[in-house]
Amino acid sequence: MATGKARPKRPRVRPRKPRTRAGKVLDVDIELEVRVRAPPERIFDALATAAGLDGWFTTGTTLDPRPGGAMVWRWKDWALTKGETSARAKVLEWRRPERFAIRWEAADDLWTHVTMDFDAIPEGTLVRLRETGFPDTPRGRRVIVRTAGGWGEALALAKVHVEHGVRY
């Protein structure tokens, strides 16, 4: 039996595609995994502390591990050109030895989110890296390709360093 009152319409909930300042983001993320024959604390420290990064990969990195803390990777005598470069980040989460998450400048004024999870497994640690937030633009597509290769190289170098003591 109708009461004469109209039922209020329920709002439609539509999933939203994340956006950056430039608009839509790519529907593709960087997702990498590497198994490291070492406890989570060792590989976490190598990837998520300034001293650990400087031990195998960077020179003069700074990192404030608190949420909102600043991070700057610094490289000197880098690659074949022996140049200097740096990259900025803000710490989102630093939970030793489980998770490290940052918002970093993957390219000039192009910021993305990176999360590294460190899971203990019988043979050591499974490191899972995920980077999201690349703009759906020609530049965003170029940067995701370059960055995916860079993270792959960095994770391989970190593995070799932690397992065998080799510095890049």
C-alpha positions as CSV (number, residue, x, y, z in Angstrom):
1,M,0.0,0.0,0.0
2,A,1.4,3.3,-1.0
3,T,1.7,6.1,1.6
4,G,1.9,8.9,-0.9
5,K,5.6,9.6,0.0
6,A,8.2,9.2,-2.6
7,R,11.2,7.2,-1.7
8,P,14.4,9.3,-1.8
9,K,16.6,8.3,-4.6
10,R,19.8,6.6,-3.6
11,P,22.9,8.2,-4.9
12,R,24.7,6.1,-7.5
13,V,28.2,5.2,-6.5
14,R,30.5,4.9,-9.5
15,P,34.1,3.9,-9.1
16,R,36.3,6.8,-9.9
17,K,39.5,6.6,-11.8
18,P,42.3,8.2,-9.8
19,R,43.4,11.6,-11.1
20,T,46.6,13.6,-11.0
21,R,46.9,17.3,-11.4
22,A,47.2,16.6,-15.1
23,G,44.0,14.5,-15.3
24,K,43.5,10.7,-15.6
25,V,46.2,8.2,-14.5
26,L,47.3,5.1,-16.4
27,D,45.5,1.9,-15.6
28,V,48.8,0.2,-15.5
29,D,51.1,0.1,-12.4
30,I,54.6,-1.1,-11.9
31,E,54.6,-4.3,-9.9
32,L,57.8,-6.2,-9.2
33,E,58.9,-9.0,-6.9
34,V,62.3,-10.3,-5.9
35,R,63.3,-13.0,-3.5
36,V,66.3,-12.2,-1.3
37,R,68.1,-14.8,0.7
38,A,68.3,-12.7,3.9
39,P,65.9,-11.7,6.7
40,P,63.5,-8.9,6.1
41,E,65.4,-6.5,8.4
42,R,68.5,-6.7,6.1
43,I,66.8,-6.0,2.8
44,F,64.5,-3.4,4.4
45,D,67.5,-1.5,5.7
46,A,69.2,-1.7,2.3
47,L,66.2,-0.1,0.6
48,A,64.6,2.1,3.3
49,T,67.5,3.7,5.2
50,A,70.0,6.4,4.2
51,A,72.9,4.4,5.5
52,G,71.6,1.2,3.8
53,L,71.2,2.9,0.4
54,D,74.6,4.6,0.7
55,G,76.1,1.2,1.4
56,W,75.4,-0.1,-2.1
57,F,73.7,2.4,-4.4
58,T,73.8,6.1,-3.5
59,T,76.2,8.7,-2.0
60,G,74.8,11.1,0.5
61,T,71.1,10.1,0.7
62,T,69.0,11.6,3.4
63,L,65.9,10.1,4.9
64,D,63.7,11.1,7.8
65,P,61.7,7.8,8.4
66,R,58.6,9.5,10.0
67,P,55.4,9.9,7.9
68,G,55.8,13.3,6.1
69,G,59.6,13.1,6.5
70,A,61.8,14.1,3.6
71,M,63.9,11.8,1.5
72,V,66.6,12.7,-1.1
73,W,68.4,10.1,-3.0
74,R,71.8,11.4,-4.2
75,W,74.1,9.8,-6.8
76,K,77.7,11.0,-7.5
77,D,79.9,9.6,-10.2
78,W,76.7,8.0,-11.6
79,A,76.6,5.6,-14.5
80,L,78.8,6.0,-17.6
81,T,78.7,9.8,-17.6
82,K,80.0,9.9,-13.9
83,G,77.5,12.7,-13.3
84,E,75.5,13.8,-10.3
85,T,71.8,13.6,-9.8
86,S,69.2,13.4,-7.1
87,A,65.5,12.5,-6.6
88,R,63.1,13.8,-3.9
89,A,60.5,11.9,-1.9
90,K,58.1,12.2,1.1
91,V,57.8,9.3,3.4
92,L,54.2,8.0,3.7
93,E,54.9,4.9,5.8
94,W,58.0,3.4,7.4
95,R,57.3,0.2,9.4
96,R,60.6,-1.7,9.8
97,P,60.8,-4.4,8.5
98,E,57.4,-4.8,6.9
99,R,56.6,-1.8,4.7
100,F,58.1,1.4,3.2
101,A,55.9,3.7,1.2
102,I,56.8,7.1,-0.4
103,R,55.5,9.7,-2.7
104,W,58.4,10.5,-5.0
105,E,59.2,12.7,-8.0
106,A,59.7,10.0,-10.7
107,A,60.4,12.8,-13.2
108,D,60.4,16.6,-13.0
109,D,57.1,17.6,-11.4
110,L,55.6,14.1,-11.9
111,W,54.9,12.5,-8.5
112,T,53.9,8.9,-8.0
113,H,53.4,6.5,-5.0
114,V,55.8,3.6,-4.3
115,T,55.1,0.9,-1.8
116,M,57.6,-1.8,-0.8
117,D,56.4,-4.8,1.2
118,F,58.9,-7.1,2.9
119,D,57.4,-10.6,3.6
120,A,59.4,-13.3,5.4
121,I,59.4,-16.5,3.5
122,P,61.3,-19.8,4.3
123,E,64.2,-18.9,2.0
124,G,64.5,-15.3,3.2
125,T,62.4,-12.3,2.1
126,L,59.9,-11.6,-0.7
127,V,60.2,-7.9,-1.6
128,R,57.1,-6.6,-3.5
129,L,57.3,-3.2,-5.1
130,R,54.3,-1.3,-6.5
131,E,54.3,2.1,-8.1
132,T,51.1,3.9,-9.0
133,G,49.9,7.3,-10.2
134,F,51.5,7.8,-13.6
135,P,49.5,10.3,-15.7
136,D,47.7,9.0,-18.8
137,T,49.8,11.2,-21.1
138,P,52.6,10.5,-23.6
139,R,55.0,11.8,-20.9
140,G,53.5,9.5,-18.3
141,R,53.9,6.5,-20.6
142,R,57.6,7.4,-21.2
143,V,58.2,7.8,-17.5
144,I,56.6,4.5,-16.5
145,V,58.7,2.6,-18.9
146,R,61.9,4.3,-17.7
147,T,61.0,3.9,-14.1
148,A,60.0,0.2,-14.4
149,G,63.4,-0.5,-15.8
150,G,65.1,1.5,-13.0
151,W,63.2,-0.3,-10.2
152,G,64.0,-3.7,-11.8
153,E,67.7,-2.8,-11.9
154,A,67.7,-1.4,-8.3
155,L,66.0,-4.4,-6.9
156,A,68.5,-6.7,-8.6
157,L,71.4,-4.7,-7.3
158,A,70.0,-4.6,-3.8
159,K,69.6,-8.4,-3.9
160,V,73.2,-8.9,-5.0
161,H,74.4,-6.5,-2.4
162,V,72.5,-8.1,0.5
163,E,73.3,-11.6,-0.5
164,H,76.9,-11.2,-1.6
165,G,78.2,-7.8,-0.4
166,V,78.7,-6.3,-3.8
167,R,78.4,-2.5,-4.2
168,Y,77.3,-1.0,-7.4
